[in-house]
Amino acid sequence: MIHDTLPDMIEALPIKARLLGLDIGSKTIGLSISDSSRQVATSIDTIRRTKFSEDILILHQAVTERDAAGLILGLPVSMDGTEGPACQSVRQFAANVNSAFDTHISFWDERLSTSAVERFLIKEVDMSRRRRAQVVDKMAATYILQGALDSLT
Protein backbone atom coordinates (compact mmCIF):
# COMPACT_ATOMS: atom_id res chain seq x y z
CA MET A 1 0.00 0.00 0.00
CA ILE A 2 1.33 3.44 -0.94
CA HIS A 3 0.72 6.01 1.80
CA ASP A 4 0.36 9.75 1.21
CA THR A 5 2.47 10.66 4.23
CA LEU A 6 5.05 8.99 6.44
CA PRO A 7 2.90 9.39 9.59
CA ASP A 8 0.03 7.62 7.78
CA MET A 9 2.30 4.70 6.99
CA ILE A 10 3.74 4.52 10.52
CA GLU A 11 0.23 4.45 11.95
CA ALA A 12 -0.57 1.40 9.81
CA LEU A 13 2.50 -0.57 10.96
CA PRO A 14 3.10 -2.71 14.05
CA ILE A 15 4.93 -0.82 16.81
CA LYS A 16 8.29 -2.58 16.43
CA ALA A 17 8.28 -2.84 12.63
CA ARG A 18 11.57 -2.21 10.83
CA LEU A 19 11.78 0.00 7.76
CA LEU A 20 13.88 -0.37 4.64
CA GLY A 21 15.21 2.85 3.06
CA LEU A 22 15.80 3.03 -0.69
CA ASP A 23 17.83 5.45 -2.80
CA ILE A 24 16.58 4.66 -6.28
CA GLY A 25 18.84 5.52 -9.17
CA SER A 26 18.81 4.55 -12.82
CA LYS A 27 21.72 2.12 -12.37
CA THR A 28 21.58 1.17 -8.68
CA ILE A 29 19.29 1.02 -5.66
CA GLY A 30 20.90 1.77 -2.32
CA LEU A 31 19.43 -0.05 0.69
CA SER A 32 19.40 0.70 4.40
CA ILE A 33 17.49 -0.75 7.35
CA SER A 34 16.18 0.69 10.59
CA ASP A 35 16.35 -0.98 13.97
CA SER A 36 13.03 -2.17 15.41
CA SER A 37 12.69 0.95 17.57
CA ARG A 38 13.04 3.11 14.43
CA GLN A 39 15.85 5.20 15.87
CA VAL A 40 18.89 4.26 13.77
CA ALA A 41 19.38 3.59 10.06
CA THR A 42 22.19 1.32 8.87
CA SER A 43 23.56 0.83 5.34
CA ILE A 44 23.13 -2.71 4.06
CA ASP A 45 23.56 -3.13 0.31
CA THR A 46 23.48 -1.77 -3.22
CA ILE A 47 21.43 -3.48 -5.92
CA ARG A 48 22.87 -3.17 -9.43
CA ARG A 49 19.77 -2.66 -11.54
CA THR A 50 19.06 -4.98 -14.44
CA LYS A 51 15.47 -5.82 -15.33
CA PHE A 52 12.68 -4.80 -12.98
CA SER A 53 11.64 -8.43 -12.49
CA GLU A 54 15.13 -9.29 -11.23
CA ASP A 55 15.42 -6.11 -9.15
CA ILE A 56 12.09 -6.80 -7.46
CA LEU A 57 13.16 -10.34 -6.51
CA ILE A 58 16.29 -8.98 -4.80
CA LEU A 59 14.28 -6.25 -3.09
CA HIS A 60 11.62 -8.70 -1.92
CA GLN A 61 14.36 -10.96 -0.55
CA ALA A 62 15.85 -8.01 1.40
CA VAL A 63 12.42 -7.15 2.83
CA THR A 64 11.81 -10.77 3.83
CA GLU A 65 15.27 -11.51 5.26
CA ARG A 66 15.31 -8.35 7.34
CA ASP A 67 11.65 -8.53 8.36
CA ALA A 68 10.92 -5.02 7.07
CA ALA A 69 7.28 -3.95 7.24
CA GLY A 70 7.64 -0.85 5.07
CA LEU A 71 9.73 0.95 2.49
CA ILE A 72 10.86 4.57 2.56
CA LEU A 73 11.71 5.67 -0.96
CA GLY A 74 13.84 8.74 -1.51
CA LEU A 75 11.91 11.20 -3.68
CA PRO A 76 14.26 13.45 -5.71
CA VAL A 77 12.25 16.66 -5.49
CA SER A 78 13.74 19.65 -7.36
CA MET A 79 15.28 22.46 -5.34
CA ASP A 80 12.22 24.63 -6.09
CA GLY A 81 9.94 21.93 -4.64
CA THR A 82 8.54 20.67 -7.93
CA GLU A 83 8.49 17.07 -9.05
CA GLY A 84 10.18 16.34 -12.35
CA PRO A 85 10.87 13.19 -14.37
CA ALA A 86 13.08 11.67 -11.65
CA CYS A 87 10.19 11.87 -9.15
CA GLN A 88 7.82 10.36 -11.69
CA SER A 89 10.26 7.49 -12.15
CA VAL A 90 10.43 6.84 -8.38
CA ARG A 91 6.65 7.02 -8.07
CA GLN A 92 6.31 4.53 -10.95
CA PHE A 93 8.84 2.26 -9.24
CA ALA A 94 6.70 2.42 -6.08
CA ALA A 95 3.57 1.55 -8.06
CA ASN A 96 5.38 -1.41 -9.64
CA VAL A 97 6.63 -2.64 -6.24
CA ASN A 98 3.11 -2.24 -4.86
CA SER A 99 1.82 -4.47 -7.67
CA ALA A 100 4.58 -7.05 -7.18
CA PHE A 101 4.29 -7.70 -3.44
CA ASP A 102 2.42 -6.56 -0.37
CA THR A 103 4.24 -3.94 1.68
CA HIS A 104 3.75 -0.42 2.97
CA ILE A 105 5.44 2.37 0.98
CA SER A 106 6.03 6.03 1.71
CA PHE A 107 8.31 8.73 0.31
CA TRP A 108 10.91 11.04 1.83
CA ASP A 109 12.26 14.20 0.22
CA GLU A 110 15.83 13.30 -0.63
CA ARG A 111 17.05 16.66 -1.94
CA LEU A 112 20.84 16.72 -1.89
CA SER A 113 21.18 13.38 -0.08
CA THR A 114 23.73 11.94 -2.50
CA SER A 115 25.74 15.18 -2.67
CA ALA A 116 25.72 15.46 1.15
CA VAL A 117 27.03 11.89 1.44
CA GLU A 118 29.67 12.51 -1.26
CA ARG A 119 30.82 15.67 0.51
CA PHE A 120 31.11 13.75 3.80
CA LEU A 121 33.06 10.92 2.19
CA ILE A 122 35.49 13.36 0.56
CA LYS A 123 36.04 15.83 3.39
CA GLU A 124 35.62 13.75 6.54
CA VAL A 125 36.71 10.29 5.46
CA ASP A 126 39.03 11.23 2.56
CA MET A 127 37.72 8.26 0.60
CA SER A 128 38.93 7.56 -2.94
CA ARG A 129 36.60 8.10 -5.89
CA ARG A 130 36.53 4.37 -6.62
CA ARG A 131 35.59 3.44 -3.03
CA ARG A 132 32.99 6.25 -2.89
CA ALA A 133 31.31 4.81 -5.98
CA GLN A 134 30.97 1.49 -4.15
CA VAL A 135 29.25 2.90 -1.05
CA VAL A 136 27.55 6.18 -1.96
CA ASP A 137 24.17 4.69 -2.92
CA LYS A 138 23.68 2.63 0.23
CA MET A 139 24.91 5.55 2.34
CA ALA A 140 22.46 7.87 0.56
CA ALA A 141 19.71 5.35 1.43
CA THR A 142 20.85 5.54 5.04
CA TYR A 143 20.79 9.35 4.93
CA ILE A 144 17.24 9.25 3.53
CA LEU A 145 15.99 6.69 6.05
CA GLN A 146 17.65 8.45 8.99
CA GLY A 147 15.99 11.73 7.98
CA ALA A 148 12.62 10.01 7.89
CA LEU A 149 13.24 8.34 11.26
CA ASP A 150 14.35 11.63 12.83
CA SER A 151 11.11 13.26 11.67
CA LEU A 152 9.12 10.71 13.69
CA THR A 153 10.50 11.79 17.07
MARBA-3410 file (N, C-alpha, C, O; in Angstrom, 1 decimal):
153
0.8,-1.2,0.0,0.0,0.0,0.0,0.9,1.2,0.0,1.8,1.3,0.8 ~ 0.6,2.2,-0.9,1.3,3.4,-0.9,0.6,4.5,-0.1,-0.6,4.7,-0.3 ~ 1.3,5.0,0.9,0.7,6.0,1.8,1.1,7.4,1.4,2.2,7.7,0.9 ~ 0.1,8.3,1.6,0.4,9.7,1.2,1.4,10.4,2.1,2.2,11.2,1.6 ~ 1.5,10.1,3.3,2.5,10.7,4.2,3.2,9.6,5.1,2.6,8.5,5.2
4.3,9.9,5.6,5.0,9.0,6.4,4.3,8.7,7.7,4.2,7.5,8.1 ~ 3.7,9.7,8.4,2.9,9.4,9.6,1.7,8.4,9.3,1.4,7.6,10.2 ~ 1.1,8.6,8.1,0.0,7.6,7.8,0.6,6.2,7.7,-0.1,5.3,8.2 ~ 1.7,6.0,7.1,2.3,4.7,7.0,2.7,4.2,8.4,2.3,3.0,8.7 ~ 3.3,5.0,9.2,3.7,4.5,10.5,2.5,4.1,11.3,2.6,3.1,12.1
1.4,4.8,11.2,0.2,4.4,11.9,-0.3,3.1,11.5,-0.9,2.4,12.4 ~ -0.1,2.7,10.3,-0.6,1.4,9.8,0.3,0.2,10.1,0.0,-0.9,9.9 ~ 1.5,0.5,10.7,2.5,-0.6,11.0,2.5,-1.0,12.4,2.0,-0.3,13.3 ~ 2.9,-2.3,12.7,3.1,-2.7,14.0,4.1,-1.8,14.7,5.0,-1.2,14.1 ~ 4.1,-1.7,16.0,4.9,-0.8,16.8,6.4,-1.1,16.6,7.2,-0.1,16.4
6.9,-2.3,16.6,8.3,-2.6,16.4,8.7,-3.0,15.0,9.7,-3.7,14.8 ~ 8.0,-2.5,14.0,8.3,-2.8,12.6,9.5,-2.1,12.1,9.6,-0.9,12.3 ~ 10.4,-2.8,11.4,11.6,-2.2,10.8,11.2,-1.6,9.5,10.3,-2.1,8.8 ~ 12.0,-0.7,9.1,11.8,0.0,7.8,13.0,-0.2,6.9,14.2,-0.1,7.4 ~ 12.8,-0.3,5.6,13.9,-0.4,4.6,13.9,0.9,3.9,12.9,1.4,3.3
15.1,1.6,3.8,15.2,2.8,3.1,15.8,2.6,1.7,16.7,1.7,1.6 ~ 15.3,3.2,0.7,15.8,3.0,-0.7,16.2,4.3,-1.3,15.4,5.3,-1.3 ~ 17.4,4.4,-1.9,17.8,5.4,-2.8,17.8,4.9,-4.2,18.7,4.1,-4.6 ~ 16.8,5.3,-5.0,16.6,4.7,-6.3,17.2,5.5,-7.4,16.9,6.7,-7.6 ~ 18.2,4.9,-8.0,18.8,5.5,-9.2,18.6,4.7,-10.4,17.9,3.7,-10.4
19.0,5.2,-11.5,18.8,4.5,-12.8,19.7,3.3,-12.9,19.3,2.4,-13.7 ~ 20.8,3.3,-12.3,21.7,2.1,-12.4,21.8,1.3,-11.1,22.1,0.1,-11.2 ~ 21.5,1.9,-10.0,21.6,1.2,-8.7,20.4,1.6,-7.8,19.8,2.6,-8.0 ~ 20.2,0.7,-6.7,19.3,1.0,-5.7,20.1,0.8,-4.4,20.5,-0.3,-4.1 ~ 20.2,1.9,-3.6,20.9,1.8,-2.3,19.9,1.3,-1.3,18.7,1.8,-1.3
20.3,0.5,-0.3,19.4,-0.1,0.7,20.0,0.2,2.1,21.2,0.1,2.3 ~ 19.1,0.6,3.0,19.4,0.7,4.4,18.2,0.1,5.2,17.1,0.0,4.7 ~ 18.5,-0.2,6.5,17.5,-0.7,7.3,17.5,0.0,8.7,18.5,0.5,9.2 ~ 16.3,0.1,9.3,16.2,0.7,10.6,16.2,-0.4,11.6,16.0,-1.6,11.3 ~ 16.5,0.0,12.9,16.3,-1.0,14.0,14.9,-1.1,14.3,14.1,-0.3,13.8
14.5,-2.0,15.1,13.0,-2.2,15.4,12.4,-1.0,16.2,11.2,-0.8,16.2 ~ 13.2,-0.2,16.9,12.7,0.9,17.6,12.6,2.2,16.7,12.2,3.3,17.1 ~ 13.1,2.0,15.4,13.0,3.1,14.4,13.8,4.4,14.9,13.4,5.5,14.7 ~ 15.0,4.1,15.4,15.9,5.2,15.9,17.1,5.4,15.0,17.5,6.5,14.8 ~ 17.6,4.2,14.5,18.9,4.3,13.8,18.8,3.5,12.4,18.2,2.5,12.3
19.3,4.2,11.4,19.4,3.6,10.1,20.8,3.1,9.8,21.8,3.7,10.2 ~ 20.9,1.9,9.2,22.2,1.3,8.9,22.2,0.9,7.4,21.3,0.3,6.9 ~ 23.4,1.2,6.7,23.6,0.8,5.3,23.6,-0.7,5.3,24.2,-1.3,6.1 ~ 23.0,-1.3,4.2,23.1,-2.7,4.1,23.6,-3.2,2.7,24.4,-4.1,2.6 ~ 23.2,-2.5,1.6,23.6,-3.1,0.3,23.3,-2.1,-0.8,22.6,-1.1,-0.6
23.8,-2.5,-2.0,23.5,-1.8,-3.2,23.1,-2.8,-4.3,23.8,-3.8,-4.5 ~ 21.9,-2.6,-4.8,21.4,-3.5,-5.9,21.8,-2.9,-7.2,21.5,-1.7,-7.5 ~ 22.6,-3.6,-8.1,22.9,-3.2,-9.4,21.6,-3.5,-10.3,21.3,-4.7,-10.4 ~ 21.0,-2.5,-10.8,19.8,-2.7,-11.5,20.0,-3.4,-12.9,21.0,-3.1,-13.6 ~ 19.1,-4.3,-13.2,19.1,-5.0,-14.4,17.6,-4.8,-15.0,17.3,-3.7,-15.4
16.9,-5.9,-15.0,15.5,-5.8,-15.3,14.7,-5.7,-14.1,15.1,-6.1,-13.0 ~ 13.5,-5.0,-14.2,12.7,-4.8,-13.0,12.3,-6.1,-12.3,12.3,-6.2,-11.1 ~ 12.0,-7.1,-13.1,11.6,-8.4,-12.5,12.8,-9.0,-11.6,12.5,-9.6,-10.6 ~ 14.0,-8.8,-12.0,15.1,-9.3,-11.2,15.4,-8.4,-10.0,15.6,-8.8,-8.9 ~ 15.2,-7.1,-10.2,15.4,-6.1,-9.2,14.4,-6.3,-8.1,14.7,-6.3,-6.9
13.2,-6.6,-8.4,12.1,-6.8,-7.5,12.3,-8.1,-6.6,12.0,-8.1,-5.5 ~ 12.9,-9.1,-7.3,13.2,-10.3,-6.5,14.2,-10.1,-5.4,14.1,-10.6,-4.3 ~ 15.2,-9.3,-5.8,16.3,-9.0,-4.8,15.7,-8.1,-3.7,16.0,-8.3,-2.5 ~ 14.9,-7.1,-4.1,14.3,-6.2,-3.1,13.3,-7.0,-2.2,13.4,-6.8,-0.9 ~ 12.5,-7.9,-2.7,11.6,-8.7,-1.9,12.4,-9.6,-1.0,12.0,-9.8,0.2
13.5,-10.1,-1.4,14.4,-11.0,-0.6,14.9,-10.1,0.6,15.0,-10.6,1.7 ~ 15.3,-8.9,0.3,15.9,-8.0,1.4,14.8,-7.7,2.4,15.0,-7.7,3.6 ~ 13.6,-7.4,1.9,12.4,-7.2,2.8,12.1,-8.4,3.7,11.9,-8.2,4.9 ~ 12.1,-9.5,3.1,11.8,-10.8,3.8,12.9,-11.1,4.8,12.6,-11.4,6.0 ~ 14.2,-11.1,4.4,15.3,-11.5,5.3,15.4,-10.6,6.5,15.8,-11.0,7.5
15.1,-9.3,6.3,15.3,-8.3,7.3,14.0,-8.0,8.1,14.0,-7.1,8.9 ~ 12.9,-8.7,7.7,11.7,-8.5,8.4,11.2,-7.1,8.4,10.7,-6.5,9.4 ~ 11.3,-6.4,7.2,10.9,-5.0,7.1,9.4,-4.9,6.7,8.9,-5.7,5.9 ~ 8.7,-4.1,7.4,7.3,-3.9,7.2,6.9,-2.8,6.3,5.8,-2.7,5.9 ~ 7.9,-2.0,6.0,7.6,-0.9,5.1,8.9,-0.3,4.4,10.0,-0.6,4.8
8.7,0.4,3.3,9.7,1.0,2.5,9.6,2.5,2.5,8.5,3.0,2.4 ~ 10.8,3.1,2.7,10.9,4.6,2.6,11.7,4.8,1.3,12.9,4.5,1.3 ~ 11.0,5.4,0.3,11.7,5.7,-1.0,12.1,7.1,-1.0,11.3,8.0,-0.8 ~ 13.4,7.4,-1.3,13.8,8.7,-1.5,13.2,9.3,-2.7,13.2,8.8,-3.8 ~ 12.6,10.5,-2.6,11.9,11.2,-3.7,12.8,12.4,-4.1,12.9,13.4,-3.3
13.3,12.4,-5.3,14.3,13.4,-5.7,13.5,14.7,-6.2,13.5,15.0,-7.4 ~ 13.0,15.4,-5.2,12.2,16.7,-5.5,13.3,17.7,-5.9,14.4,17.8,-5.4 ~ 12.9,18.6,-6.9,13.7,19.6,-7.4,13.9,20.7,-6.3,13.1,20.7,-5.3 ~ 15.0,21.5,-6.4,15.3,22.5,-5.3,14.1,23.5,-5.2,14.0,24.0,-4.1 ~ 13.4,23.7,-6.2,12.2,24.6,-6.1,11.0,23.9,-5.6,9.9,24.6,-5.5
11.1,22.7,-5.2,9.9,21.9,-4.6,9.0,21.2,-5.6,8.0,20.6,-5.3 ~ 9.4,21.3,-6.9,8.5,20.7,-7.9,9.0,19.2,-8.2,10.1,18.9,-7.8 ~ 8.2,18.5,-8.7,8.5,17.1,-9.1,8.7,16.9,-10.6,7.8,17.2,-11.3 ~ 9.9,16.5,-10.9,10.2,16.3,-12.4,10.2,14.9,-12.7,9.6,14.0,-12.1 ~ 10.8,14.6,-13.9,10.9,13.2,-14.4,11.5,12.2,-13.4,11.0,11.0,-13.3
12.5,12.6,-12.6,13.1,11.7,-11.6,12.1,11.3,-10.6,12.0,10.1,-10.2 ~ 11.2,12.2,-10.1,10.2,11.9,-9.1,9.2,10.9,-9.8,8.7,10.0,-9.1 ~ 8.8,11.2,-11.0,7.8,10.4,-11.7,8.4,8.9,-11.8,7.6,8.0,-11.6 ~ 9.6,8.8,-12.0,10.3,7.5,-12.1,10.2,6.8,-10.8,9.9,5.6,-10.8 ~ 10.5,7.5,-9.7,10.4,6.8,-8.4,9.0,6.5,-8.0,8.7,5.4,-7.5
8.1,7.3,-8.3,6.6,7.0,-8.1,6.2,5.8,-8.9,5.4,5.0,-8.4 ~ 6.6,5.7,-10.1,6.3,4.5,-10.9,6.9,3.3,-10.4,6.3,2.2,-10.4 ~ 8.2,3.4,-9.9,8.8,2.3,-9.2,8.0,1.8,-8.0,7.8,0.6,-7.9 ~ 7.5,2.7,-7.2,6.7,2.4,-6.1,5.4,1.7,-6.5,5.0,0.7,-5.9 ~ 4.8,2.2,-7.6,3.6,1.5,-8.1,3.9,0.1,-8.5,3.1,-0.8,-8.3
5.0,-0.1,-9.2,5.4,-1.4,-9.6,5.7,-2.3,-8.5,5.3,-3.5,-8.5 ~ 6.4,-1.8,-7.4,6.6,-2.6,-6.2,5.3,-3.0,-5.6,5.1,-4.1,-5.2 ~ 4.4,-2.0,-5.5,3.1,-2.2,-4.9,2.3,-3.3,-5.6,1.6,-4.1,-5.0 ~ 2.5,-3.4,-6.9,1.8,-4.5,-7.7,2.5,-5.8,-7.5,1.9,-6.9,-7.6 ~ 3.8,-5.8,-7.2,4.6,-7.0,-7.2,4.5,-7.8,-5.9,4.4,-9.0,-5.8
4.4,-7.0,-4.7,4.3,-7.7,-3.4,3.7,-6.7,-2.4,3.7,-5.5,-2.6 ~ 3.2,-7.3,-1.4,2.4,-6.6,-0.4,3.4,-6.0,0.7,4.0,-6.7,1.4 ~ 3.5,-4.7,0.7,4.2,-3.9,1.7,3.7,-2.5,1.8,3.0,-2.1,0.9 ~ 4.1,-1.8,2.8,3.8,-0.4,3.0,4.9,0.4,2.4,6.0,0.1,2.5 ~ 4.5,1.5,1.7,5.4,2.4,1.0,5.1,3.8,1.3,4.0,4.2,1.3
6.2,4.6,1.6,6.0,6.0,1.7,7.3,6.7,1.1,8.2,6.0,0.8 ~ 7.2,8.0,1.0,8.3,8.7,0.3,8.9,9.7,1.3,8.3,10.2,2.2 ~ 10.2,10.0,1.0,10.9,11.0,1.8,11.7,11.9,0.9,12.4,11.4,0.0 ~ 11.6,13.2,1.0,12.3,14.2,0.2,13.8,14.0,0.4,14.3,14.1,1.5 ~ 14.4,13.6,-0.7,15.8,13.3,-0.6,16.7,14.4,-1.2,17.9,14.1,-1.6
16.2,15.6,-1.3,17.0,16.7,-1.9,18.5,16.7,-1.4,18.6,16.7,-0.1 ~ 19.4,16.6,-2.2,20.8,16.7,-1.9,21.4,15.6,-1.1,22.5,15.7,-0.5 ~ 20.7,14.5,-0.9,21.2,13.4,-0.1,22.5,12.8,-0.6,23.4,12.6,0.1 ~ 22.5,12.5,-1.9,23.7,11.9,-2.5,24.9,12.9,-2.4,26.0,12.5,-2.1 ~ 24.6,14.2,-2.7,25.7,15.2,-2.7,26.2,15.4,-1.2,27.4,15.6,-1.0
25.3,15.3,-0.3,25.7,15.5,1.1,26.6,14.3,1.5,27.6,14.5,2.2 ~ 26.2,13.1,1.1,27.0,11.9,1.4,28.4,12.0,0.7,29.4,11.7,1.4 ~ 28.4,12.4,-0.5,29.7,12.5,-1.3,30.6,13.5,-0.6,31.8,13.2,-0.4 ~ 30.0,14.6,-0.2,30.8,15.7,0.5,31.4,15.1,1.8,32.6,15.3,2.1 ~ 30.6,14.4,2.6,31.1,13.8,3.8,32.2,12.8,3.5,33.3,12.8,4.2
32.1,11.9,2.5,33.1,10.9,2.2,34.4,11.5,1.7,35.4,11.0,1.9 ~ 34.3,12.7,1.0,35.5,13.4,0.6,36.2,14.1,1.7,37.4,13.9,1.9 ~ 35.4,14.9,2.4,36.0,15.8,3.4,36.4,15.1,4.7,37.4,15.4,5.3 ~ 35.4,14.3,5.2,35.6,13.8,6.5,36.4,12.4,6.5,37.1,12.1,7.4 ~ 36.1,11.6,5.5,36.7,10.3,5.5,37.9,10.2,4.5,38.7,9.3,4.5
38.0,11.2,3.6,39.0,11.2,2.6,39.1,9.9,1.8,40.1,9.3,1.5 ~ 37.9,9.5,1.3,37.7,8.3,0.6,38.0,8.5,-0.9,37.6,9.5,-1.5 ~ 38.6,7.5,-1.5,38.9,7.6,-2.9,37.6,7.5,-3.8,36.6,7.1,-3.3 ~ 37.8,8.1,-5.0,36.6,8.1,-5.9,36.1,6.7,-6.2,34.8,6.5,-6.2 ~ 36.9,5.7,-6.3,36.5,4.4,-6.6,35.7,3.8,-5.4,34.7,3.2,-5.6
36.3,4.0,-4.2,35.6,3.4,-3.0,34.3,4.2,-2.8,33.3,3.5,-2.4 ~ 34.2,5.5,-3.0,33.0,6.3,-2.9,31.9,5.7,-3.8,30.8,5.6,-3.4 ~ 32.3,5.4,-5.0,31.3,4.8,-6.0,30.7,3.5,-5.5,29.5,3.2,-5.8 ~ 31.5,2.8,-4.7,31.0,1.5,-4.2,30.0,1.7,-3.0,29.2,0.8,-2.8 ~ 30.1,2.8,-2.3,29.3,2.9,-1.0,28.2,4.0,-1.1,27.4,4.1,-0.2
28.4,5.0,-2.0,27.5,6.2,-2.0,26.0,5.9,-2.0,25.3,6.6,-1.3 ~ 25.6,4.9,-2.8,24.2,4.7,-2.9,23.6,4.1,-1.6,22.5,4.6,-1.2 ~ 24.2,3.2,-1.0,23.7,2.6,0.2,23.8,3.6,1.4,23.0,3.7,2.3 ~ 24.8,4.5,1.3,24.9,5.6,2.3,23.9,6.6,2.1,23.3,7.2,3.1 ~ 23.5,6.9,0.9,22.5,7.9,0.6,21.1,7.3,1.1,20.3,8.0,1.6
20.9,6.0,0.9,19.7,5.4,1.4,19.6,5.5,2.9,18.6,5.7,3.5 ~ 20.8,5.4,3.6,20.8,5.5,5.0,20.5,7.0,5.4,19.8,7.2,6.4 ~ 21.1,7.9,4.7,20.8,9.4,4.9,19.3,9.6,4.8,18.7,10.4,5.6 ~ 18.7,9.1,3.8,17.2,9.2,3.5,16.4,8.6,4.7,15.6,9.3,5.2 ~ 16.7,7.4,5.0,16.0,6.7,6.1,16.2,7.4,7.4,15.2,7.5,8.2
17.4,7.8,7.7,17.6,8.4,9.0,16.9,9.8,9.1,16.3,10.1,10.2 ~ 16.8,10.5,8.0,16.0,11.7,8.0,14.5,11.4,8.3,13.9,12.2,9.0 ~ 14.0,10.4,7.7,12.6,10.0,7.9,12.4,9.6,9.3,11.4,10.0,10.0 ~ 13.3,8.8,9.9,13.2,8.3,11.3,13.3,9.5,12.2,12.5,9.6,13.2 ~ 14.2,10.5,12.0,14.3,11.6,12.8,13.1,12.5,12.8,12.8,13.1,13.8
12.3,12.5,11.7,11.1,13.3,11.7,10.0,12.7,12.5,9.0,13.3,12.9 ~ 10.1,11.4,12.9,9.1,10.7,13.7,9.2,11.0,15.2,8.2,10.8,15.9 ~ 10.3,11.5,15.6,10.5,11.8,17.1,10.2,13.2,17.4,10.3,13.6,18.6
END
